[in-house]
Amino acid sequence: MTTFSFRHLTRVDFTLLGGWLAQPHVARWWNHDNSPQAMEADFAAVIDRLDPADVFIVSYADRPIGLLQRYTFADNPAYITDLAALIEAPGAALSIDYFIGEADLIGRGLGSAMIRAAVDAIWRDHPNAPSIIVPVASANVASWRALEHAGFTLMTTRSTTATTASTASSGHRGEPVSQLSVRRPRCP
C-alpha cells in the first residue's frame, strides 16, 4: 500500500511551492503571490518556528504532490471571531488548509486520502483536540467533497465578507464569499 508522508516546509521548497501556487487549479482558491519575497514573508515564521502552525510538503509514493497546513484556533483568535456567527470553534480545535499541486493528480481521490492521513496525524499529535473544523468556499466543490469523503460533516453555510486567510480562500479580502464549515469530531 502506498502511503502519504508529511515533512515540514523548508525554504528549499519555495520553488516547488511557487510552481504549485501558479497552477490554475490552485491559484483559483489560494490567491497567493508566488514570488520568492512573498514566500519568505508568508512562510518564514513557520519555518523558523516563530509561528506554531505546521506547514507540510505532502508526498505520495515518494513524489511531492501538495501542501497541507494545520493550526489550532487558539493560536489564531481572529479565525474564531470570523467563524463565530457560523460555528463555535473551540480554541483546542484544529483546522487545515491543503491542496494537491500536481495537476495530473487531481480528480483521483488523493485529496480525501491525504486529508484522512492528516486527520490521523492530528489525533495522534494533538490528543486534546476535540474536533477539526475547516471553513471552505462553497464554490470549491472539489475541496468540500474531499472533506466529506474524509469523514467530515457539513455544519453550516453562510455568506460573509472575507477578512482573514481562513475566509479569503477565494477572491480577495473584503469580497463576498459563500462559505461552508465542515467538522470532524474526535471519535471516542
N, C-alpha and C positions, 0 to 999 in steps of 0.2 A: 504494500500500500504506500502510495506517495503521500508525504506529509508536508505541512507548511512549517517554515522556520521564520522566526522574528528576530532581527538583530537591530540594535539601536542605530539610528541615523547618525552618520558622520559627515563632516564637510566633504570628504571624498565622494559622497553620494550626490552632491549638488548637481552635477552634470546629468546624471541619470534622472534625478527628481525633476530637474528643469525640463528635460525632454518629455517626461510624462505629463507635467503640468501644461505643456504646449499641445498635447493631443486633444483634438476637438471633443472627444467624449469625456475628458477630464476637465478641460478648460470651461466647458459649459456650466459646470457645477462648482468648481473651485475658484474661479475668478481670481487667480493668483499671479502676480508678477513673477516670472521665472528667471529674472536676471540674477547673476551671482550676488549682487548687492542686496536684492530683496531676499534671497535665500538666507544670506548671512543675518539680515535684520530679523527675519521671521523665525529662524530655527537655531540661531547661536545660543540663546538662553537654554534651550532644551539640551542641545549637545553639550554645553558647558555645565549642565546640571544646576543651573540657576532657576530653572522653571521645573516644577515637579512632574509635568506631563511626560509621558513616554511616547516617542515617535519611532516607529519601526519601519525598516525596509522588509517587506514580506517576500519570501522566496517560496516557490513551489517546484519540487523536483530540482532543487539547487539553482533555479532560474529566478532572478529578481523579477517580480511581477507587479508590485504595487506598494502602497504605503498604508499604514494604519497608525493612528494616534489614539491614545487613551488618557483620560484625565478624570479627576474627581470634581464634582460640583463644588465641594468645599474649597478647592483651590481656584475656583473660577466663580466667585459670587455674582458677577454680572450675568452669568448664564442662568443662575437660579432666578434672578429678577426677571430676565427675559421670558422664562418659561412659567412664571408664577400664575399667569392667567390661564395657562394651558394645562399644566400638570404640576403636582408637587414634586420637587426634585430634592430629596434628602441630601445633605452635604456628603454623606458617605457613599452615595450612589456614584456610579461612573458613567461616562459617555465615551463614544468612539466616533472618529471620523476616518474615512477609508476610501480607497479607490484601487481598481485594477488599472495599472498604467499601460499595459501592453495591449494594444488594440486587437491583436489576433486571439486574445484570450477572453474577451468579453462575450457574454451570452452563453457561457459554457457551465455555469453553476459554480465557478470558482469563487465568486464574491460571497455567496452564502456559506460555502465551505470555509473560506478564510475567516468570516465572521464567527462561525461556530468554534473554530480553533482559538480565536481571540477571546471569546467568552469563556472557554475552558481555562485559559491562562489568567483571565481576570479573577475568576472564582478562586483559583489557586493562589494568586499573588495578593489578592485583597479579600481575605476571609471575612471581613466585617461589612463588605459591600452588600446592601440589601437588594440592589437592582442595577440594571444598566438601562439608561434612558437615552434615546437617540432622537433628536429633532432632525427632521429631513424635509426638504422641499417636496410638497405633494406632487409637483410635476416630474420629479425624479423617480419615475415608476420603477426603473431597474434597481435603484437603491432600496426603496421600501419593500419591494418584492424580495430582494435578497435578505433583508432583515426578517421578513415573515418566514421565509424558508429556513432561517437560522433559529426559529423559535420565538421571535419577538411578536408581541401583540399590539395592535393599534389601540392607543388610549384615547386620543382626541385629535381634532383638527381645528385649525383657526387660520384666519388671515391676519397678518401682522406687518409691521414695518421692520425691515432688517436693521438691527443695531449693532450686534456683535457678530463675531465669526460664526457662532453657533446658529444664528438666524440669517446670516448673509450667504448661505451656501449657493444661492443662485442670484445673479444680478449684483447690484452694488448696494452697500449700506444705505439705508434711507429709502429704498424702493419697497413697494408692497411685495409680500411673498405669502403664498399659502403654504402652511406648514402642518405636517403630521408629527405626532410624537408617538414613538413606539417604546415598549418597555419589556424587559425580560427579567422577572424576579428570580432571585436565587431559589432553587428547588431545595426542599428540605432533605 
